[in-house]
Amino acid sequence: MAGEPRRGSGESSAFSRRRFLQAAVATCLTGRKLLAAEQAHGWADRRTFGPFICTSAFPLGTLQEVFLELARLESELHRTLAVPSARQTVDVFLLGDEPTHRAFMEQLYPHVPYRRALYVRRGGRGAVYAYRHEELPIDLRHESTHALLHATLPDVPLWLDEGLAEYFEMSEPDRAYGHPHLAALRWNMRLGMLRSVETLEQRQEVGDMGSIEYRFAWSWVHFMLHGPAAAHRTLVEYLGDIRRGEQVGPLSARLRGAIPDLDERMERHISSWRRA
């Protein structure tokens, strides 16, 4: 559930991710009614890719490669973050167009702000709802990252949750070098704009996360995945402590303990990051 303008239309800013998910569950059709509403729609195709069960209003043949990539996403999260495999499957519902998707979402979640693509947990299982359009593969990778993270982690700080989803929303060849955030961040930094981890940690509501916050959330994730080994190790240990239900405290404190010149190292990392 990203917050940049390209991510959706008519989006309310009154929800943090945790509150948004709570509201979605509280206001949706309950139990059998929700299941019946999902099943009653005229679906054309249904396929399973790894942990994802995709039900679609249109044939999925053209999205075969996208879903094969989604199936590999679970292994990628385990490889890079040591996040274990999801114990439950994730339902993916794809509508044919925006008006149909909007009507479907209003039926299922009548009091939840509309989003172009949405991940929720209902009945103990994750579900992703989206529709066919040009950036559907990006939306699917973004929301599926949320789904896989929340399948094994009880909670993830908003900025980190979104930064990870922003990173993994790109196709595999473009994750390290091809995100549009990279060029935009370099301009931000030339103009003296920076968002520290502490600043991002203060963003508790989706409405507090503007375009620049999403960019810098991505930049910190990129730094932790491709920068100093100590930063990567700190992130993996932090997520492991969350998974075990420990009191984790702020990630910023751990990062500064591991890398004293943290902000300068991140700026240099983004400024100098290029293909070898």
CORRAZI-V413307 format. One record per residue. N is the residue number from 1. PSI is psi in whole degrees, -180 to 180 (NA if undefined). Layout:
BEGIN
n: {N/N}
psi: {PSI/PSI}
END
This chain:
BEGIN
n: {1/2/3/4/5/6/7/8/9/10/11/12/13/14/15/16/17/18/19/20/21/22/23/24/25/26/27/28/29/30/31/32/33/34/35/36/37/38/39/40/41/42/43/44/45/46/47/48/49/50/51/52/53/54/55/56/57/58/59/60/61/62/63/64/65/66/67/68/69/70/71/72/73/74/75/76/77/78/79/80/81/82/83/84/85/86/87/88/89/90/91/92/93/94/95/96/97/98/99/100/101/102/103/104/105/106/107/108/109/110/111/112/113/114/115/116/117/118/119/120/121/122/123/124/125/126/127/128/129/130/131/132/133/134/135/136/137/138/139/140/141/142/143/144/145/146/147/148/149/150/151/152/153/154/155/156/157/158/159/160/161/162/163/164/165/166/167/168/169/170/171/172/173/174/175/176/177/178/179/180/181/182/183/184/185/186/187/188/189/190/191/192/193/194/195/196/197/198/199/200/201/202/203/204/205/206/207/208/209/210/211/212/213/214/215/216/217/218/219/220/221/222/223/224/225/226/227/228/229/230/231/232/233/234/235/236/237/238/239/240/241/242/243/244/245/246/247/248/249/250/251/252/253/254/255/256/257/258/259/260/261/262/263/264/265/266/267/268/269/270/271/272/273/274/275/276}
psi: {79/165/5/157/-35/-13/-20/-180/146/33/131/153/19/8/134/169/-45/-46/-35/-46/-39/-42/-38/-45/-40/-30/-3/168/145/147/-118/-31/-40/-47/-43/-41/-40/-40/-24/-19/152/89/146/-22/150/123/158/130/105/-129/-1/127/109/125/124/148/-1/158/138/4/-39/-16/12/-48/-36/-44/-31/-37/-40/-39/-32/-15/-38/-45/-35/-40/-36/-41/-43/-29/-4/29/123/166/147/139/-19/157/163/126/136/124/124/122/164/-28/172/-45/-42/-41/-44/-45/-40/-44/-37/-30/-43/-41/72/-22/10/133/137/140/146/-37/141/135/134/163/127/135/28/0/152/151/140/132/132/-178/166/122/180/-37/20/-44/-39/-46/-43/-44/-40/-55/-33/-31/-47/-46/-44/-36/-47/-12/-23/-16/129/-28/149/132/141/-50/-38/-40/-48/-37/-41/-43/-38/-39/-48/-2/-19/156/159/-46/-20/-3/-43/-36/-16/8/136/-21/-33/-50/-40/-39/-37/-39/-43/-45/-35/-30/7/16/131/144/111/166/-39/-40/-43/-34/-22/-13/101/-13/147/-35/-18/-10/94/-174/-42/-34/-41/-40/-48/-29/-43/-42/-40/-38/-44/-43/-43/-28/-30/-1/-140/144/-33/-34/-43/-45/-40/-43/-47/-43/-38/-47/-35/-40/-38/-46/-35/0/22/161/111/-27/-174/140/-31/-41/-40/-42/-42/-31/-33/-31/93/-41/53/-54/-43/-39/-40/-43/-44/-38/-50/-41/-33/-2/117/158/141/NA}
END
